[in-house]
């Protein structure tokens, strides 16, 4: 878990990055302008900063210069912009930025850049600035159950339902989540949603809320996974805190 500061004047960008990085187990603090970023930096150095270039009061490159001039550029800084030129990116790198991400930011590029920045900075121990929790649950060692594909499951439900419409089925109990009861009297869509909800909650609990590991475990792209969880009403952050 790392302390990450996101500086961007667009609320949507701040919320999106906070959600993604929070799901990865990081503590995210946001600032909508350079003034707020200065105040947060004055309170202590975060482990990494994601800094937008174009902001209304002071642009990101100018803020980067200030930190470099005042000896405050002691943490990795990743610049972000949707309109920056190559010259701007080169200048930011010359001043001391670790990396540059072009908007709209590709998810894998974001996670890779953040991991590289934290790896570079991991030898320096830093205090937690704003933390809702200070530890993540250790992974539980147990035998890996065989995965069940949603499409195959719903096909089996339809087939068995035709022969025994009033039978209920219970999934095998799992270490992290109790078994769930699924009635064959439900419409197919509701039955499928109930199974998918229990399926994803099981894996989110198992992986401590890490969207990256859940995506790998379920074989879904992260973007698709986010959409699916939102559609099902599953909240990864709540499940991570519960775990």
N, C-alpha and C positions, 0 to 999 in steps of 0.2 A: 504494500500500500504506500502510495506517495501523495504528497501535497502538490497539487497542480493549480496554477493560476491561469484562468482564461480571460483575456482582455479583448473585447470586441464590442462595438457600439450597436450591433444587431442582436436584439433579444433572442430571436430564433436560433442564431448560431450559438449563443451562450447556453441556451437550454439544451440544444442537441448535443453539444460537446460535453456538457455536464452529465447528461443521461448516459452517453456512451462510456465516458471515463469512469463515472460512478458505478456502472455495471461491471467494470473491470476491477473494482475494489479500491479505486483511488478517492481521495478527499479533494473535491473540486471547489475552489473559490473563484468567483467571477467579478469582473470590473467592466463597466460600460465605457470608461474613458481613461485617459492617462492620469487624471487627478486621483481617481480611486485606486489605480494601479500603483501609484507612488505611495499612497497611504498604506496599502497592504504590504508592499515591499519594505517600507520603513518598520513594520511590525516584525519582520523576519523574512528570511529568504525561503521561497518555496522550492520544491525539488525540481520544478520545471515550469516554464511559462510558455503559453501559446498566445502570441501577440499579433493582433491585426495591424496592418500597415496604415490603411486609410481610416482615420477617426476624426471627428469634427473639431476637437479642441487642439490636441497635439497628436501628430501622426506617430505610428509605431517606430519608425526609424529614428525620429528625433528623441523619443523616449529611450530607445536603445542606446543612443549616443550619451544621453544624460547618465544612465546607469553605468556605462563604460567609463565616462569621465569621472564620476564620483566614487568609483571602486565598488559599485553595487552589482556589477554584472558577474556574480559569483555562481549563477545557476544557468543551466542550458535554456536557451530561448529559441523557440521555433516560430518563425514569422508566417503569417497567413495573409493572403490577398486574392481578390478576383480580378484586379485591374493592374497589378504591378508589372513594370517592365523588367526585362532581364537585368538592366543596369541597376534597378532598385534592389533586386534580389542579390546581386553581386555586392552592392554597397553594404547591405545588411549583414551579409556573410563576412565581409571584410571587417566590419565593426565588432563582430563577435557572435552573431546569430549562428546557431548550430545547423539549422535546416530551414527550408522554405516550402510551404504547402500552398498550392493553388486552389482557390475556391471554384466550384464546389469541391470540397475535400473528399477524396475517395477514402472509404472506411479503412481498408487495409493499409493504405499509405499513412493515414493518421496513426493507427496503432503501431505500425512499424517505426515511425519517426519518434513517437513517444517512448517506445521501448528502448530505442537507441539512445535517446537523451537520458533516460533514467539509468541505463547501464553505464553510461559514461560518468554519471554523477553518483553512482551507488557507493563509492568508497568514502564519501563524506556523509557522516551521520547528521541528520537535520531534525529539529523538533517538529512535532505535529502542530500546525497553526490552528486549523479549524477542523476538528474531528468529531463526528457523531459517534464513531466507534473506533477502537484502536487495534483491534485484532480481527482476523478472519478465522472461521472454523477450519480446523485441520481436516484434510480429506479422510473420509472413512474407508478403511480397508475392508473390502468384501469382494465376493465373487461377482463378476460382471454378468448381469442377466442378458439373455439373448434379446435383441431388439425386435420390436413389433412394428411393422409398417402400417400406417393408418389405412391405406387403401385396402390392404389384405384383410385387416380387421373388419372394416365395414362390409366387405364382401362376405366374410364369414357370418357376420351378424345378420345380413339379409337372408343368406341361405338357411341358417338355423331358425330364423324367425318364421319362415314359411312353414316349418314343420312343428315348431313349438312356440307359438306367439306369446305365451304367458310365462315363459321361463326367464328368470333373472340370472345374470352372470356376475361373478365377482372376480376381479383380477387378483393374481397372487400377491400377498402382502409384501411390501418392499421395506428395506431397513429405514429409509428416510420418510416415507409417506405411507399412511394406512391404505388398505385395499379400498376400492370404490365399487359401489353397486351400480350397474347399468341395466336398466329395464329394457327389454325388447319391445315393450309397448310404446316406447318413445318414437317419434318420427326419426327417420334416418339422420337428418341434419343435426337434430339435437343430440342423438346418441353419439354421432361422430365428434361433435364439439365437446361433449362431456369427456370422451376418451382422450381427445387431444389436450384438453385442459389438464387432466390428471397426468398425462404423459409428460408435458412440458414442465409442470410443477415438480414432478419427480426429479427430472434432470436438473432443474434450477436448484433444488434443494441439495442434490448430490454434489453439484459443482460450486456450491457456495455463492450462487448468483452470477458466476462468470459467463457472460454472453459468448465469449470466444470459445470456451470449452463446450458449452451447450451446443453451439453451432457445429462444432466438430463432431460431437457425440451424436447429434440427430441428423447430420448430413445436409444441413440447410445453410444457404448463404446468410450472413448476419442481417442483411437488409430484409430478406424474406422472413427471417426469424422475428425481427422487430415487428413487422407488419402482422404476422400471425399471432404473436402474443397480445398485441393491441386489439386485434379482432376478437380474441378469446377473453379479453379482460383480465389477463394475467399480468401482475406487476412484479417484474424481476427484483426491483429494489426492496420491496416488502419481503419477498421470500428470502433474499440474501440476509436481511436483518434478522428475520426469524430464525434462519439457519445458524 
